[in-house]
Amino acid sequence: MKWPARQRVKTLLIVLISLVVFVAFLARVNRRRGGGPLLTWSRSETIKPLPFASTEVNSNAAATPSTQSSETSSPAAAPNPTPLISPAGLIIPVAGVRANQLIDTFSEARSEGRVHDAIDIPAPRGTPVLAVADGKILKLFQSERGGTTIYQLSSDEKFIYYYAHLDRYAEGLSEGQTVTQGETIAYVGDTGNAGAGNYHLHFSIAITTNPKRYWEGININPYPLLRK
């Protein structure tokens, strides 16, 4: 009867030694990883990115404005999470339009499976289009879909403001010119694919990391920024 008892003790010792060795191993691994709990349990979760603005067109992202025929030869769409920065202190870029008249058309569908990714601000033809903030005129561009357009760089060089379907530019407006918030830079029209008589400003905002590639960027919804 003594042998089974010794066997049980031997088995328990082996188990205890194994546990000690296992705990020592975990402690060593933990030290290499910089500390923290020896054993953790986590549950995977699906994080849904919040919506982002792109320009009216999501195709031909690599093309330059001179080769694109999109309404927004403006920054291309990017499936990224919501940015941590956004421009502040913007004004509504169409003279006489009040905040409560704005409509959020950012997520509306467009032809060819596109999403609008901008807002439309209706106004009579010839209504002054105002610089939404201080900045520099980067490009005056004629687009098949956007018609007569303007790309403006913010003064901190973090954002591109895009104005489309313009009737004409303000007299004397030129690329490289610095404009101030509220300055008339163009006039509302129906050029491009707006449709005859559908006078409105197509306006988008994009975060840029390289102002020299102003047709690219991560776009954000202008609506809540203009409603403030």
C-alpha positions as CSV (number, residue, x, y, z in Angstrom):
1,M,0.0,0.0,0.0
2,K,3.0,2.3,0.5
3,W,4.0,2.3,-3.2
4,P,0.8,3.9,-4.4
5,A,1.1,6.6,-1.9
6,R,4.7,7.4,-3.0
7,Q,3.5,7.3,-6.6
8,R,0.8,9.8,-5.8
9,V,3.3,12.1,-4.1
10,K,5.7,11.8,-7.1
11,T,2.8,12.6,-9.5
12,L,1.9,15.7,-7.5
13,L,5.5,16.9,-7.4
14,I,5.8,16.5,-11.1
15,V,2.6,18.6,-11.6
16,L,3.8,21.3,-9.2
17,I,7.2,21.5,-10.9
18,S,5.5,21.7,-14.3
19,L,3.3,24.6,-13.1
20,V,6.3,26.4,-11.6
21,V,8.2,26.1,-14.9
22,F,5.1,27.2,-16.9
23,V,4.7,30.3,-14.7
24,A,8.4,31.1,-14.9
25,F,8.1,30.9,-18.7
26,L,5.2,33.3,-18.8
27,A,6.9,35.7,-16.6
28,R,10.0,35.7,-18.9
29,V,7.8,36.3,-22.0
30,N,6.0,39.1,-20.2
31,R,9.2,40.9,-19.3
32,R,10.3,40.8,-22.9
33,R,7.1,42.4,-24.0
34,G,7.4,45.2,-21.5
35,G,5.2,44.1,-18.6
36,G,1.5,43.9,-18.1
37,P,-0.8,41.0,-17.0
38,L,0.6,37.5,-17.5
39,L,-2.6,36.2,-18.9
40,T,-5.2,38.4,-20.7
41,W,-8.5,37.7,-22.4
42,S,-9.8,39.9,-25.2
43,R,-12.8,39.9,-27.4
44,S,-12.5,41.1,-31.0
45,E,-14.8,43.8,-32.1
46,T,-15.7,45.3,-35.4
47,I,-14.9,49.0,-35.6
48,K,-17.0,50.7,-38.2
49,P,-15.3,53.8,-39.7
50,L,-17.4,56.9,-39.7
51,P,-18.3,58.4,-43.1
52,F,-15.8,60.6,-45.0
53,A,-16.1,62.9,-47.8
54,S,-14.5,62.2,-51.0
55,T,-15.2,64.2,-54.1
56,E,-18.1,63.6,-56.3
57,V,-16.1,61.0,-58.3
58,N,-14.3,58.0,-56.8
59,S,-12.7,56.8,-60.0
60,N,-9.4,57.8,-61.6
61,A,-7.9,58.8,-58.3
62,A,-4.4,58.7,-59.7
63,A,-5.1,61.0,-62.6
64,T,-4.3,64.7,-62.5
65,P,-7.0,67.3,-63.2
66,S,-5.8,67.7,-66.7
67,T,-6.7,64.1,-67.5
68,Q,-9.8,63.7,-65.4
69,S,-13.3,64.4,-66.6
70,S,-15.1,64.1,-63.3
71,E,-17.3,66.6,-61.6
72,T,-14.7,66.8,-58.9
73,S,-11.3,66.5,-60.3
74,S,-11.0,67.1,-56.7
75,P,-9.4,64.9,-54.0
76,A,-10.2,61.2,-54.5
77,A,-12.2,59.1,-52.1
78,A,-10.3,57.2,-49.4
79,P,-11.6,54.5,-47.1
80,N,-10.0,55.9,-44.0
81,P,-11.3,56.5,-40.5
82,T,-12.8,59.8,-39.5
83,P,-10.0,62.4,-39.4
84,L,-9.0,64.0,-36.1
85,I,-8.8,67.5,-37.7
86,S,-11.2,69.7,-39.5
87,P,-11.2,73.3,-40.5
88,A,-12.8,75.8,-38.2
89,G,-14.4,79.2,-38.6
90,L,-15.7,78.6,-42.1
91,I,-18.4,80.7,-43.7
92,I,-21.1,79.6,-46.1
93,P,-19.5,80.1,-49.5
94,V,-22.6,81.5,-51.3
95,A,-23.7,85.0,-50.6
96,G,-27.1,85.4,-48.9
97,V,-27.5,81.7,-48.0
98,R,-28.3,81.1,-44.3
99,A,-27.2,78.0,-42.3
100,N,-30.8,76.8,-41.9
101,Q,-31.2,76.7,-45.7
102,L,-28.3,74.2,-46.2
103,I,-29.2,70.6,-47.0
104,D,-26.8,67.7,-46.3
105,T,-26.4,66.0,-49.7
106,F,-23.0,64.5,-48.8
107,S,-24.2,60.9,-48.9
108,E,-26.6,61.1,-51.8
109,A,-26.1,58.6,-54.6
110,R,-25.0,59.8,-58.0
111,S,-24.8,58.1,-61.4
112,E,-22.4,55.2,-62.1
113,G,-22.6,54.1,-58.5
114,R,-20.9,57.2,-57.1
115,V,-21.6,59.0,-53.9
116,H,-21.9,62.8,-53.9
117,D,-19.4,63.4,-51.2
118,A,-20.0,67.1,-51.2
119,I,-22.9,69.5,-50.7
120,D,-24.9,71.4,-53.2
121,I,-25.9,75.0,-52.3
122,P,-28.7,76.2,-54.7
123,A,-28.7,79.9,-55.6
124,P,-29.7,82.1,-58.6
125,R,-27.3,82.3,-61.4
126,G,-24.7,85.0,-60.8
127,T,-24.9,84.9,-57.0
128,P,-21.4,85.6,-55.6
129,V,-19.4,82.6,-54.5
130,L,-17.3,83.6,-51.5
131,A,-13.9,82.2,-50.2
132,V,-15.0,80.0,-47.4
133,A,-11.7,80.8,-45.5
134,D,-8.4,82.6,-46.1
135,G,-6.1,80.8,-48.4
136,K,-4.5,80.6,-51.8
137,I,-6.0,79.8,-55.2
138,L,-4.2,76.7,-56.4
139,K,-5.9,75.8,-59.6
140,L,-8.5,77.2,-62.0
141,F,-9.7,74.2,-63.9
142,Q,-12.3,73.3,-66.5
143,S,-13.8,69.8,-65.8
144,E,-16.3,67.9,-67.9
145,R,-18.5,67.2,-64.9
146,G,-17.6,70.0,-62.6
147,G,-17.5,72.7,-65.3
148,T,-15.8,75.8,-64.2
149,T,-14.0,75.0,-61.0
150,I,-11.6,76.4,-58.3
151,Y,-9.2,74.6,-56.0
152,Q,-8.3,76.7,-52.9
153,L,-5.6,75.8,-50.3
154,S,-6.3,76.8,-46.7
155,S,-3.8,79.2,-45.1
156,D,-2.5,76.3,-42.9
157,E,-2.1,74.2,-46.0
158,K,-4.0,71.3,-44.5
159,F,-7.3,71.5,-46.5
160,I,-8.4,71.9,-50.1
161,Y,-11.7,73.7,-50.8
162,Y,-13.3,72.8,-54.1
163,Y,-15.9,74.9,-55.9
164,A,-17.7,73.6,-59.0
165,H,-20.4,74.4,-61.5
166,L,-19.3,78.0,-61.5
167,D,-20.8,80.4,-64.1
168,R,-17.5,82.4,-64.2
169,Y,-14.6,83.5,-62.1
170,A,-14.4,86.8,-60.4
171,E,-12.6,89.4,-62.5
172,G,-8.8,89.2,-62.1
173,L,-8.8,85.9,-60.2
174,S,-5.6,84.0,-60.9
175,E,-3.7,80.9,-59.7
176,G,-1.4,81.6,-56.8
177,Q,-3.5,84.5,-55.6
178,T,-4.1,84.9,-51.9
179,V,-7.8,85.4,-51.0
180,T,-9.4,86.4,-47.8
181,Q,-12.5,84.9,-46.2
182,G,-15.7,86.4,-47.7
183,E,-14.0,87.6,-50.8
184,T,-15.9,87.0,-54.0
185,I,-14.0,84.5,-56.1
186,A,-16.6,83.4,-58.6
187,Y,-20.3,83.3,-59.4
188,V,-22.9,80.5,-59.2
189,G,-23.7,78.7,-62.4
190,D,-24.8,75.4,-64.0
191,T,-21.6,74.5,-65.9
192,G,-20.5,70.9,-66.2
193,N,-23.1,68.2,-65.6
194,A,-25.2,70.3,-63.2
195,G,-28.0,70.4,-65.8
196,A,-29.3,73.5,-67.6
197,G,-30.9,75.9,-65.2
198,N,-29.9,73.9,-62.1
199,Y,-27.9,76.7,-60.6
200,H,-26.0,75.7,-57.5
201,L,-22.5,75.5,-56.0
202,H,-21.0,72.1,-55.6
203,F,-18.6,72.4,-52.6
204,S,-16.3,69.9,-51.0
205,I,-13.5,69.9,-48.4
206,A,-10.5,67.5,-48.4
207,I,-7.6,67.0,-46.0
208,T,-4.4,67.1,-48.0
209,T,-0.9,66.0,-47.1
210,N,0.6,67.3,-50.3
211,P,-0.8,70.6,-51.7
212,K,1.0,69.9,-55.0
213,R,-1.3,67.0,-55.5
214,Y,-4.4,69.0,-54.8
215,W,-6.7,66.6,-56.7
216,E,-6.1,63.9,-54.0
217,G,-7.0,63.8,-50.4
218,I,-9.3,62.6,-47.6
219,N,-12.6,64.4,-47.9
220,I,-14.9,65.4,-45.0
221,N,-18.5,66.5,-45.0
222,P,-18.8,70.3,-45.3
223,Y,-22.4,70.4,-44.0
224,P,-21.8,70.2,-40.2
225,L,-18.8,72.7,-40.5
226,L,-20.9,75.2,-42.4
227,R,-23.9,74.8,-40.0
228,K,-21.9,76.0,-37.0
